[in-house]
């Protein structure tokens, strides 16, 4: 083989290698964004369940204007998108939070639902994480990682 032919083969291998690296990077970025969107969607659904509990009379198993004793159903603490837990105080940090069925104790007008995804988030070490602030008439999403 001639020198030109070897040079073309090496150049072809380098171009294919760069294309594969770019493809993998794009795939990881898309997987992170998709997982974050799925976690946020799940949080909004859980927030609707919490608001339904808040409005329902106690005689029908609701909170009658309070989030006291509200808990996530066991099947809603985790799924293929991530894990979810409740908190009466605003959570912080980017670390993983396991799913929990622990109820809200005491009288609460605001609760927080935290979702941790399965993909690595913005910092590259902790999972995708979002928080939902639930009140009687609003749902506010915050991306934590």
Secondary structure, DSSP 8 states (H G I E B T S, - for coil): --HHHHHHHHHHHHHHHHHHHHHHHHHHHHHHHHHHHHHHHHHHHHHHHHHHHHHS-GGGTS-SS--TT----GGGSEETTEEEEEESS---SSS----------S--S-EEEEEEEEEE-TTSSSEEEEEEEE-SS-EEEEE--
